[in-house]
């Protein structure tokens, strides 16, 4: 038994009980009246015989009923709760899945809302730390929401109001579902501060309570004990048809022609008819009806294979725009069936105009570098001597930017216009890169093969007879390293991007390697993307929007599917990074005095489109069955019963009073 608000009942009793008793102790003041008989006024005569200001209290059933009624009301004000849990207090971690599949509407209004309601019921069942209780035990709970990343909504507490507020603040996301990070965070917070010498906590480990549909991609990477995690499965149906792949690209031979490829996947047991609509800038260009085959299960392996169908479109469009592929409806043999997951019914692609890069090469006559750049897909390659470059109007070049990329071959100009640079040789001093000395006989020891600049580039045999030792600023990005100095690095300063190669390529073995031409191809394309090429405009959920080459501390505005007018400021190096792309749709970034930049965020995830709720999930060989019933209250508030008892006593008191009056 717990009492949530005992002091309120104590204060109310201190006021109400004496007042009620005082009404029965006070002597009634009567007015003298001459009557023909005192038979009917016997009690009044007895009152007149009392000389004291207070009368002796007599046996009175009405007083007893009124006291019992007041006691029931006071006990209700004290907030009694009958707890059905026994034993010492425990700690719980609520893990609430908010990934894309939890937006399914097979459970109204959505699976995430149903999970939050079940989590609230679980919280209400916990034993709270109250002012007065017949025991001192209480449960502590932590709330973590997760999609592809974990977010702590509330640390361990026994305050149910705080826990319910934390659950209410969980917002939906269209990201994928990964539980490993949430488990690591939960165990880190749940670790008892007092750890014994054998590294075993003296306190019981926290109970993990998972609310999810079971569609979690990293279960094999998680190890849990048999009784560590309790799983509540959310969801009722797997019927869904979604766009799981989409790509729009221009033809290399005919840049005005756009080819669109889309894949529809059906996770239902019935064949579904779908209408696919293609539009550009909200202008419908084509509508095509397709039949998507049903999901089938292999008899030998019990593996479900969803039905798939490919849809291709081809159209001519020579301008920039937003291309949209939308699934309009899905129906089965029994008639129209609404789709359960809206976030995979549409996919977008940002189209850039058919344009190739323009490059300026500043060199004294490096034929090898010039040949490598000519092999890249560029619209214009201009070769200037250092004197010709220094004679150009750099102020006008910073504003007009006639070149997408400028390549400097062993040239250090006094100033540089704002642009994207590939620099071979000594780097400029005014970008916070210092060169204390030259080094001899350097070999490549490490590089980043997954970076776009070095993708598919093998630097194993790169040897430099002479190179410059570069001391980089803290925000620089090292792409490759010699044994004594960085070899390739990215530096962003004053709205410009510098890809530094701290050596003369003619003093290295690189020109004789096939990877050199590939490096030049990757480098000019990567630097060209810094001005907004199509490769960086089509993003996955959670992938940040990154814009380089802006003025420092400039204020921009970004609009998204569920927000508008959010202000964001560029940093000191002139770059903007926005990581709030948790919902699918189109985003646009407005920078003063520049055209609006558009970005598309798509789901295109076959696992998230598979909304089949799993009743059993397997963690690294450890199966965990879903609970058969949703969480129910494990404590019983008694105040409604006490209020009901007070009403019954009031009715009984009224009935007895009326019977006495009639007598």
N, C-alpha and C positions, 0 to 999 in steps of 0.2 A: 504494500500500500504506500502510495506517494501522495504528498500534498503540494500542489504547485504554488498556490497563493494562500498560505495559512494566515499570514499577518492581516490580510484584508478581512478574513473572517473574524479574527481576534478583535480588530478595531470596530467592526460592525457589531459584534456581540457586546462589547463594552458600552456601546451607546443604546442599542435596541432592547436588550434584556432588562436593564434597570428601569427603563421607561415603561415597559409592559407591566412589570411588577408594581411599579409606583401607581399605576391606574387602579390596581386592586387594593392597595394599602390606604390610599387617601380616603378620608371621611367625606361622604357626600353631603354637601350643604343643601338643606331642604328649606323651602319657604312654607311658613305656617299657613294652614288652611283649615277652616272649620268644615267638617264632614259629618254626616248622619251616623256613620258607623266606622270603626277602625279595624274591622275584620279583614278588609282587603288591604290594609296598610300596616300589617303587623311588622313587616321588615322595616318599614320606615320608622316605626316607633322604636324598634331596637336600635336603629342608627341614632336616633335622638337621645337615647340613653347613654351613648358613649360620649364622654367629655374630652378624650384625647383627640388631637388633630389627626391621628392615624388609627384606623380600625384594625382589629385582629383579623388576619387573613383566614378565610373559611375554605372548606373543601369545595372546589369549583372545577367541574369537568371542562368548562369552556377555557379556563386558564391553562389547564393541562394540555388541551389540544392546541392552544395558541403557542404555548412554549415548545411543544413538539414541532409545530409548523415552522416556528422561527429557527429552531435548531436545524431542521432540514435545509432551510435556506442558507443558514450560516455555513453548514458543511458543504453545500454546493459552491458557495463563494470561495471556500478553501481549495477547490480544484482537486478533489481526490481522484486518483488513478489506480486501478487494480492491475498490476503487472503480472502477466502470465509467464514471464521468463524467470528462471531460477539460476543460481550460481553467481560467480563473480562477474564484474563488468568486462566487456570485451571491446576490441577495436575492429572497425570495419572500414573497407575502402570500396566505395561505389564507383565502378567503371562503367560509364555511360557512352555507348557508341553513337557518334553523330555524323558518320560517314554518309556517302551518297545514297546507299541502299536503305538507310534509315529514314529517307524522305518518302518512301513508298506509302501510298494511301490505302493499302489493303486493310489497315487498321486505322480507323478514323480518330483524329484528323490525319495524323501521320504516325509512323512507327516511333519516331523520336519523342513525340508528345506522349504516346502510350508508355514509353520507357521512363520518361520523367515522372509520370503519374505513379507508376509502380515504385519508383525510387522514393517518392514522397510518402507513400504508404509504408515503405520499409523504415523511413526516418521516424514516422509517427509511432512506430512500434518499439523504438529504442528506449532504454531506460535513461532518463534525464537526470542531470545533477540539479536537484531542487533545494529549496531552502530547508525543508524538513522532510524527512523520510524515515521509515522504519529500518532502513539500511542505507549504507553510504555508497553502494555500488552504482556506477553509471556507465553507459556505453559511449565510446567516442568514435566518430565517423569522419571520413575524408571523402571528398567528391573530386573525381577526375573525369573530364570529358576527352575523348580521343577520336581522331580520324587518322590521317597519316602522321600526326604529331599529337602528343599528349599536352593537356592544359589543366593545371591544378585550379579548380574552381573554389575549393575551400579546404583548409588544412584541418587536422584532427580537432574536433570540438564536440561537445555534448549539447550545444545550443541548437535546438530543432528549428527555430526561426531562421538562424543564419544558414543552416543546411538547406532549408527549403528555398531561401532566396538564391543560394548558389545554384541549385538545380534549375530554378526558373531562368537564370541568366545564360544557360547553355543554349547556343544558337545552332541552327543546322549548317552543315557544310556539304560540299559536293566532292570532297576528297576521298581517297581510298581509305580502307580500314586496316590499320596496323596496331597491334596490341602490345608489342614488345617494349616500346618506349614507355607506355603507360604502366606496365608491370614493373619496370626498373624504377620509375619515379615512385610508385606506390611502396615498393620495398625499401627504398631509401628513406622515405618519410616515416615508414612504420618501424624502422630499426630503433630499438630501445636505446636511450642515451646511456644506460648503464650496461655495459657488456662485460661478461665475465672473462677470466683469463683464457678459457678455452674457446673464445670467440662465439659462444652460444649465449643468446639473450636470455635473461632471467624472466622475461615477460613473454606471454604467448604471442605467436605471430598474428598479424592482422588477417582477418577473414576477407578475401576478395569476393565481391559481389558484382557479377558482370551482367549488364543489361544490353543485349545485342541480338541481331538476327543470325549470328554465327558465321556470316560471310567475312572472315578475317583471313588475310593473305599470309601472315607470318606465324601461324600456329606452330609449325614445325621448328621454329627458332626459340620457342618458349618452353621452359620446364617448370611444371607445377606439381605439387604433391596431390594425392588423391582427395584430401579434405581441405585443401587450401582455397579452392575457388568454387563458388556457387554460381551457376549459370541460369539466367532467366531468358528464355527465347522470346523474342518479339517478332510477330508477323504471322500471317495466316495463309497467304497465297504466293505462288511463284509466277503468276501470269504477267508477262512483260515482254514487250518487243522494243528493242533499243538500237540506236545507231552506235555501233562499237568501233567503227573505223571510217575515216573520211579524209580525203586529200584533194586539194585543188592546186594544179600547177599549169604553168604556161608551156606551150610546145617550144622546144628549142629551135626548130626550123621556122615555125610561125608564131612569133611572140604574142600576136593578137589572139590566138586561139587558146582557150582554157579547157582543160580536161578535168572532170570531177569524178572521183571514185568514192563510193560509199558502200558500207556493209551493214545490213540489217540482221539482227540476231533475235531468234524467237526462243524463249524459255518455257513456252506453254506446251501442253500435250496435244493441242489442236493447231491445225494450220490457220494462219492469220492472213487476212487481206489488208494491205496497207497502201495508202496513197502518199507518195513522196513528192514534195514540192521543192523546187529550186528557185531561188530568188537572189537578186543582186540589188542592194540598196532598197529593199522592200518592194522591188519590182519583180513580180512573178514571171519567170522565164519558161518554166516547164513543170508539168505535173505528170507523174507516171504511177500507174497501179501495178503492184507486184503481189505475189503470193509467197509468204514466208513459210517454209516447211516446219513441222512441229519438232519438238525435242524428242530424241530417241535414246534409249538405254541399251548399251551393249549387253547381250545375254551372258557373255563369258566373264566380263569384268565388272558389271553393274555400274559402268561409267556413263554418265549422262552426256550426250552430245547435242547441244542446241542446234536448231535449224538455222541456216544462214542463206542469204541471197545477196548477190552483188548488184549494185545499180550504178550505171555509168551515164554521165552527161557530157556533152561537148557543145561549146558555144563560143562566140566571138565577142571579146570585150577588151578594149585597148586602154582602159582607164583604171584608176584606183577605185576600190569599193569594198563593201562587206558582202561576201557570198554566204548564203544560208541554205542549208539542207534541213528540211523539217518533215517529220512524220506526222501526217494530219490525223489519221485515225487507224484503229485496228479493230477488226471484227472477226468473229468465229462463226461456226455453223449455227449456233443458237441465237445469233443476232449481234447487235452492237455490244462491245465490251470495252469500257474505258481503260486506258493504259494506267498502270499503277505507279510508274516512276517517270515524272515529267522531265527530269534533268537530263535524260539520255534520248529524248525525242527530237532534239535539235543540235546541229553542229554548225559552226561558223568557220570561215577562213577570210583573212584580210588579204585582199589582192593589191599588189603594188603594180604600178604601170610598167610596161616592158621597157626597162632601161638597164644599160650596162654601166659599169664603173668608168670614170675618167681618172687617169693617173698621170702625175707629173713626176718624172725621174730627173733628179739633179745629180749629175756625175761628170767627171772629166773624160769619160770614155770607157765605161765598164761594159764591154760587149756581152759578157756572160750574164750579168744582171738584166741588161736590156732584153736579151733573148728570152730569159725566164719570164719576164713580165709580159712579153708579147704572146707567150703561150697561154696566158690567163684570159678568161672571157671578159675583156674590157672593150668599151666603146671607143675610147680615145686614150692614146699614150703619147705624151709629149716629153721630149728629152731636152733639157736645158743645161747649160754650163753653170757652175756656181756664180760667175759674174752676172749672167743673165737673170738668175733667180734673185740675187741681191738687188738688182735694179728694178724689180717689180714693185708695184704699190702694195705693200703688205697690209695696210689698213683697209684698202678696198677688198683685198682677198679675204680678210676676216669676215667682212659683211656679206659679200656675194658668194664666197666659197666656190670658185669655178671648178675645183678639183675635189674628188671624193677622197683620194689618198695621195700624199706626197712622199716620195721615196728619196731619202738623202743618203748619198754614197760618199762617205768621208768628207763631209762638208759641215762646217760650224758657222751658220750665219749669225749676225749680230742680234737679229730678232726673227721670230717666226709668226706667221699669221695663224689664226685659229683654224685647225684642221686635224686630220688623222695622219700620223706619220709612221713610216717604217724607216728606221735609222740604222745604217751600218757604219761601224766605226765609233769614234769618241762621241758620247752623248753630250748634249748641251748642258751647261752649268746652271742655267736659270730654271731648270725643272727639278731642283733639289736633288740632283744626282752628282756626286763628286767622284773624281778620278784621281786617286793619290799616286798611281804608278802604272807602268806597263808590265805585263807578265809574259813569260816565254813558255812554250811547250805545254800547252794546256789540253787535257783530254776531257771528254764528256763523261760525267759520272752519274747524272740523273736528269730526268726530264718528265714532263706531265703529258703522257700520250693521250689522255682523254680531253685535254683542252682543245677547243676548235682550231687554234693555230697549229698545233702539233698532231692533229688527228692523222693517223696512218703514216706519220713521218718517223723514220728510223734514224736516230742520232748516234748509234753505237760507234760508227767509224769516224765521227767528226773529231778532227784534230786541228788545233790552232797553233801556228808557230809563234804568233804574237797576238795579244789581245789586251784590252784595257780592264783594269780592276775597277768594278763599279760598286760604290757604296750607295745603296738605294734608300729612299725614305721608307717609313714604316708601312705606309699604305700601298707600297708597290707590290706587284704580283710576279713572283719569280716563276718562269716557265721551264728553264733549263739551267743547269749548273756545270761549270768546269770544276776542276779539282780545287781551285783557289778563289773563284769569283763566280757570280752569276753570269751566265752566257746570254740568256734571253730573258727579258723582263717587260712588264707592262706598267706604265706610269701615266696617271691622269692628272693634268695640271691646267688650270686656267681655261677650262672648256675644251682642251685638246687631249688627244689620246696618242701616246708614244709607245710604239713597239720597238724596243731597243735590242740590237744585236751588237754587243761590245767588241767587235772585231772587224777587220777588213776581210771580206770573203776571198780575196785573191791570195791571202796569206793563210788559208785553211784548205783542207781537203774536201770541203763541202761541194764546190762546183762539180766535182767528179762523181758525186753521189746522186742517184735519181730522186732522193728525198728533198733536194734543194728546190727543184721546180715545184714539187708538191707543197713545200713550205711557202713559197711565194704565192701560190694559188690560195692556200688557206689564209695567209696573212692579209692579202688585199681584200678577200671576201669578209674576213672578220672585221677589219677596220671599216669596210664599207657598211657593215651592219650597224655600226655605231651611229649612223645617220638615219636609221629606220628602215632597214631592208625587211623583206617579208619573212625571213627565217626567224626573226625575233618577235614577230607580231602574233604568231599562233602559238599559244602556250597551253600547258597542262594545268590542271587545278593545283593551286599552291605555288606554281612557278612564278617568281617575282617579275614585275615589270621593271626593266632597267633601261635608263636613257643616259647616254653619255654626250659630252660635247656641249653642255649648256654653260651659261654664265654662272659663276658662283653665287650662292645665296639668292637665287631667283625663285619667286613664288609661283607655283603652278597649281592647277586644279584638275582633279580626276573624278570622273563619274563612272559608276558601275551598275550592275543589275539591281542591287538593293540599296544603293546610296547615291548621292549626288552632291556636287559642290565641295568635296573633301579637299582641303588645301594641303600641299606638300611642298617642301622647300629643298632645293638642290644643295649639296654640301660644298665644301670649299674647293673641291676639284671639279665642280660643275657636273655632277652626276646625281640622278634620282633613282632610288630603289624603293619600289612599293610592293610589299609582300601580301597585301590583303586580297588576293585573288582566290578566295575560298569558294566562290559560287560561279557556276558556268554562265556564260553570256559574253557580251561585248563591253569593253571598257574604252574610254577615251580620255586622253591626257591633253589639257590645254596649257600651252606655254605662251607667255606674252610675245607678240610679234612673230609667232611661228604658226605654221599650219597645225591643225588638230591631229594628233596621233591616235590611231585606233588599234585595239588589241582584242584578240579572240581567245577565250578560255573555254576549252571543251573537256568533257568527261572522257569519252572514247575508251572506256574501261569495261572489258567483258565481264570481269569478276563483280564489279559493282552493279552492272546491269542484271546480273543473276541474283534475284531477290528471294530465292528459295530459302525459307527459314529452316535452319538446321537444328534438329532436336538433340544431336550429339556432335560435339567437337572434340578433336584429338590434338593434344599438346605433346609433341615429341613422343608419340606412342602411348600417352596417358589419356584415355577417353574420359570425357566429362559429360554426363547426361544433363539435359535441361530439366529444371524443376517442373513437375506436373501441374502445379498451381502457381498462380501469380502471388506475390507477397500479400499477406493479410495482416491486419493489426494484431500484435501480440500483447497489447495492453488495452484495458477497458476503462474509459472515463466514466465515473460514477455520478457526475453532477446532473445528467438528464434524469436519472432515476430519483435523485434527491429532490429535484424540482417537481417531478411527478408526484412524489410522496407529499410534498408541501401542498400541492393543489388538492390532493385527496383529503388531507387533514382540514384544509380550508372549507371544502364542501361539507365535511362531516360536522365541523364547528357551526357552520351556517344552519345545517339541518337541526342540530340539537338546540341552537338558540331559538329557532322558530317554533319548535315543539314546546319549549318552556314558556314562550310568550303566549301561545295559545292556551296553555294550561292556566 
